[in-house]
Amino acid sequence: MQTDGIAQAVLFFALLFAASVWDIRKRIIPDELNAMILCTGLLTFTPVNLAGLLLGMPLLIAALLKEGGMGGGDIKLTASCGFVLGLSAGCAGLIMGLSAVLLYHLINQSIRKLKHMNAPAAGEALLPLAPFLSAGFIASYLINFGGLTL
């Protein structure tokens, strides 16, 4: 891996960590973080990376169909990570991240049923999506770094 690739990895991981912490604490992902993530894609830019911006489209459509389900920060985070990873690796990261949040939700619901707990209040039911998406995008980045092409 070249120096700019190492710098990109360090910056990408650090910014995704910051976005995750910010989303957990404040339930928002600042536009500045998304812009900085997008800029890390310029370190190893190829025209193929531009297609990765389309990765946010399915989330945008989902947000338009159901209000209150997903925030704009998650959509921008997905698009900016898609720019860094490219469309195919970005899709793999998105699938891993969304699978992780689904698995978490299913386990959480099962535990609530076993313990006969009430469903959480409306505000408590919302999960910060950035930590799960970040984990998926980092895994995809590392898989690509390891030589597997997604």
C-alpha positions in Angstrom: 0.0 0.0 0.0 1.3 3.4 -0.9 1.7 6.3 1.5 -1.4 8.0 0.3 -3.3 4.8 0.7 -2.2 4.5 4.3 -3.0 8.1 5.0 -6.5 7.6 3.4 -7.1 4.5 5.6 -6.1 6.3 8.8 -8.2 9.4 7.9 -11.2 7.3 6.7 -11.3 5.2 9.9 -10.8 8.2 12.2 -13.6 10.1 10.5 -16.0 7.2 10.5 -15.2 6.7 14.2 -16.0 10.4 14.8 -19.2 10.2 12.8 -20.3 7.2 14.9 -19.6 8.8 18.2 -21.3 12.0 17.1 -24.4 10.0 15.9 -24.6 8.0 19.2 -24.3 11.1 21.3 -26.3 13.7 19.4 -28.2 11.7 16.8 -26.8 13.8 14.0 -23.8 13.5 11.6 -22.3 16.9 10.8 -22.0 17.8 7.1 -18.4 18.8 7.8 -17.5 15.2 8.7 -19.2 13.9 5.6 -17.3 16.4 3.5 -14.0 15.4 5.1 -14.8 11.7 4.4 -15.5 12.6 0.8 -12.2 14.4 0.6 -10.3 11.3 1.7 -11.5 9.7 -1.5 -9.4 12.3 -3.4 -6.2 10.8 -2.0 -6.6 7.7 -4.2 -9.1 9.0 -6.7 -10.1 7.2 -9.9 -13.1 7.9 -12.1 -14.6 4.6 -10.9 -15.1 6.2 -7.5 -17.6 8.7 -8.9 -20.2 5.9 -9.3 -19.9 5.3 -5.6 -21.8 8.5 -5.0 -24.9 6.7 -6.2 -24.7 4.5 -3.1 -26.8 7.0 -1.1 -29.7 6.8 -3.6 -31.5 3.7 -2.1 -31.3 5.3 1.4 -32.6 8.6 0.0 -35.6 6.8 -1.6 -36.3 5.0 1.7 -36.2 8.3 3.6 -38.6 9.9 1.1 -41.0 6.9 1.4 -41.1 6.9 5.2 -40.7 10.1 7.1 -38.7 10.0 10.4 -37.1 6.7 9.5 -33.6 7.8 8.4 -31.8 11.1 8.6 -30.0 13.0 5.9 -26.7 12.5 7.6 -26.9 8.7 7.1 -27.6 9.3 3.4 -24.7 11.7 3.0 -22.4 9.3 5.0 -23.3 6.5 2.7 -22.7 8.6 -0.4 -19.3 9.9 0.8 -18.2 6.4 1.8 -19.3 5.2 -1.6 -17.0 7.8 -3.2 -14.1 6.5 -1.1 -14.7 2.8 -1.8 -16.3 2.9 -5.2 -19.7 1.4 -6.1 -19.0 -2.3 -5.7 -17.0 -2.2 -2.5 -19.4 0.5 -1.2 -22.4 -1.8 -1.8 -20.6 -4.6 0.1 -20.0 -2.2 3.0 -23.6 -1.0 3.0 -24.9 -4.5 3.0 -22.6 -5.5 5.9 -23.6 -2.4 7.8 -27.4 -2.8 7.3 -27.1 -6.5 8.1 -25.4 -5.6 11.3 -28.1 -3.2 12.4 -30.8 -5.8 11.4 -29.0 -8.5 13.4 -28.7 -6.1 16.4 -32.4 -5.2 16.2 -33.5 -8.9 16.0 -31.4 -9.9 19.0 -32.6 -6.8 20.9 -36.3 -7.7 20.2 -35.7 -11.4 21.1 -34.2 -10.4 24.5 -37.1 -8.0 25.1 -39.6 -10.8 24.4 -37.7 -13.3 26.6 -37.6 -10.8 29.5 -41.3 -9.8 28.9 -40.3 -6.2 28.5 -42.4 -3.5 26.9 -41.5 -2.1 23.5 -39.3 1.0 23.8 -40.9 4.4 23.6 -40.9 6.0 20.1 -37.8 8.1 20.8 -35.9 5.2 22.3 -36.6 2.9 19.3 -34.5 5.0 16.9 -31.0 3.5 16.5 -28.0 5.6 15.4 -27.1 4.1 12.1 -23.6 5.5 11.6 -21.8 3.0 13.9 -23.3 0.1 11.9 -22.6 1.7 8.6 -19.1 2.6 9.6 -18.4 -1.0 10.7 -19.6 -2.2 7.3 -17.6 0.3 5.3 -14.4 -0.3 7.4 -14.8 -4.1 6.9 -15.2 -3.5 3.1 -12.1 -1.2 3.0 -10.1 -3.8 4.9 -11.2 -6.6 2.6 -10.2 -4.6 -0.4 -6.9 -3.7 1.3 -6.3 -7.4 1.8 -6.5 -8.0 -1.9 -10.0 -9.3 -2.4 -11.8 -7.3 -5.0 -15.5 -6.6 -4.2 
